[in-house]
Amino acid sequence: MRSLVYTFFILLVSTGGAFGQPSREGLPISQVQIFQRMLFQAEEGNFDSVQKSTLFLDPLLSDFQAKFGINMKAGIQDKIARKDKAGLESDVLHLVFLDMSDLFQIAGEQLKEKKLENAKVKIRTAYQDYLILSPSMSEKAFPADQKIKNDFRILTLGTELTLRPEEYLRLTAEVQQLIVSAYPGYKMK
């Protein structure tokens, strides 16, 4: 059964951006799909599959190490080697948070350049990342989870008139701060 699931995953990868989700440059499919798969594999204790999935994220992991100074690859490898299921799940969620934060930064730069539609694609992808974090976040801090979802509604529905750079920065900082308050080990840059 595992080989069938893995074969399906490989087929998904080889077909490119399945399900219409945008992927990061250098990744064969959407990072959101990879994160979802990794979290599922971690929850199941399928360490070998998580290891294989991380191979698809090498460009992103290197980028995050350079941007945030956090070696997520080493942390994930360590959790796999120790068969630390809870730690691995936590690292995958942290990776999702870093991706969301990075997408916020990219979208902010695009807004400054008056590229609203490009920025909104990044914001929607950041929201897909948040939806991975949301179940855990709602357990830890339900009101914060609801506030974050409301902030994303404003961000994704914003227009040039309502989504000014200063409002964008305020909302994204608030989202990140609410998450960091629930997950103190997460860092913002």
C-alpha positions in Angstrom: 0.0 0.0 0.0 2.8 2.4 0.9 4.4 1.9 -2.5 1.1 2.6 -4.2 0.8 5.9 -2.3 4.4 6.8 -3.0 3.9 6.0 -6.7 0.8 8.3 -6.7 2.9 11.0 -5.1 5.6 10.6 -7.8 3.0 10.8 -10.5 1.7 13.9 -8.9 5.1 15.4 -8.9 5.8 14.5 -12.5 2.6 16.2 -13.7 3.7 19.5 -12.3 1.5 22.0 -10.4 -1.5 19.7 -9.7 -4.7 21.1 -8.4 -3.8 24.5 -9.7 -1.7 25.6 -6.7 1.2 27.8 -7.6 4.6 26.3 -6.8 7.8 28.0 -5.8 10.6 28.4 -8.3 12.7 25.3 -8.3 10.0 23.0 -7.0 8.3 20.5 -9.2 4.9 21.0 -7.4 3.3 23.3 -4.9 5.2 23.4 -1.6 1.8 23.4 0.1 1.1 20.0 -1.3 4.5 18.8 -0.1 3.9 20.2 3.3 0.5 18.6 3.6 2.0 15.3 2.6 4.9 15.6 5.0 2.6 16.4 7.9 0.4 13.4 7.1 3.4 11.2 6.9 4.8 12.6 10.1 1.5 12.0 11.9 1.5 8.4 10.6 5.1 7.9 11.8 6.2 7.2 8.2 9.7 8.6 8.6 11.1 7.2 5.3 8.4 9.0 3.3 9.0 12.3 5.1 12.7 11.8 4.3 11.8 11.4 0.6 9.5 14.3 0.6 12.2 16.6 2.0 14.3 16.0 -1.2 11.7 17.9 -3.2 12.1 20.9 -0.8 15.9 21.2 -1.0 15.9 24.5 -2.9 13.3 26.0 -0.4 15.1 24.7 2.7 18.4 26.2 1.5 16.6 29.5 0.8 15.1 29.5 4.3 18.4 28.8 5.9 19.9 31.8 4.1 16.9 34.1 4.8 16.0 33.1 8.3 19.2 31.5 9.6 17.3 28.4 10.5 18.6 25.0 9.3 15.2 23.2 9.0 16.7 20.4 7.0 19.1 19.4 9.9 16.2 19.6 12.4 14.0 17.4 10.3 16.8 15.0 9.6 17.5 14.8 13.4 13.8 14.1 14.2 13.7 11.4 11.5 16.9 9.7 12.9 15.5 9.8 16.4 12.1 8.6 15.2 10.6 11.6 17.1 7.1 11.8 15.7 5.9 14.8 17.7 9.1 16.7 17.1 8.9 16.0 13.3 5.3 17.2 13.2 6.4 20.4 15.0 9.3 20.9 12.6 7.0 20.5 9.6 4.6 23.1 11.0 7.5 25.4 11.7 8.6 25.0 8.0 5.0 25.9 6.9 5.2 29.0 9.1 8.5 30.0 7.5 7.1 29.6 4.1 4.1 31.7 5.0 6.4 34.4 6.4 8.6 34.4 3.3 5.5 34.6 1.1 4.3 37.7 3.1 7.7 39.3 2.5 7.6 38.6 -1.2 4.0 39.9 -1.5 4.9 43.0 0.4 7.7 43.8 -2.1 5.3 43.2 -5.0 2.7 45.6 -3.4 5.4 48.3 -3.2 6.0 47.7 -6.9 2.3 48.1 -7.6 1.9 44.4 -8.6 -1.3 43.7 -6.8 -2.3 40.6 -8.6 1.1 38.9 -8.2 1.0 39.9 -4.5 -2.4 38.4 -4.1 -1.3 35.0 -5.5 1.4 35.0 -2.8 -1.1 36.0 -0.1 -3.5 33.2 -1.2 -0.6 30.7 -1.1 0.3 32.0 2.4 -3.3 31.4 3.4 -3.1 27.8 2.1 0.0 27.5 4.3 -2.0 28.8 7.3 -4.8 26.3 6.7 -2.2 23.6 7.4 -1.3 25.4 10.7 -4.9 26.2 11.6 -6.0 22.9 13.2 -3.1 23.0 15.6 -3.5 26.8 16.1 -7.2 26.5 16.9 -6.4 23.9 19.6 -3.8 26.2 21.2 -5.6 29.6 20.7 -9.0 29.5 19.1 -9.7 33.2 19.2 -6.3 33.9 17.6 -7.0 31.4 14.8 -10.3 33.2 14.1 -8.6 36.6 14.1 -5.9 35.3 11.7 -8.6 33.9 9.3 -10.3 37.3 9.4 -7.0 39.1 8.6 -6.5 36.7 5.7 -10.0 37.6 4.4 -9.0 41.3 4.4 -5.7 40.5 2.7 -7.1 38.2 0.0 -10.1 40.5 -0.8 -8.1 43.7 -0.7 -8.0 46.2 -3.5 -5.4 48.8 -4.3 -7.5 51.3 -2.3 -7.9 49.0 0.8 -4.7 47.1 0.7 -2.2 49.9 1.1 1.4 48.8 2.0 1.1 50.1 5.6 -2.1 48.2 6.2 -0.6 45.1 4.6 2.4 45.3 6.9 0.2 45.7 9.9 -2.0 42.7 9.1 0.8 40.4 8.2 2.8 41.4 11.3 -0.4 40.7 13.4 -0.8 37.2 11.8 2.8 36.3 12.4 2.7 37.6 16.0 -0.4 35.7 16.8 1.2 32.5 15.6 4.5 33.2 17.4 2.6 33.8 20.6 1.1 30.3 20.3 4.4 28.8 19.2 7.1 30.6 21.1 9.9 28.6 19.3 9.0 30.2 16.0 11.0 33.1 14.8 10.1 36.1 12.8 12.6 38.1 10.8 
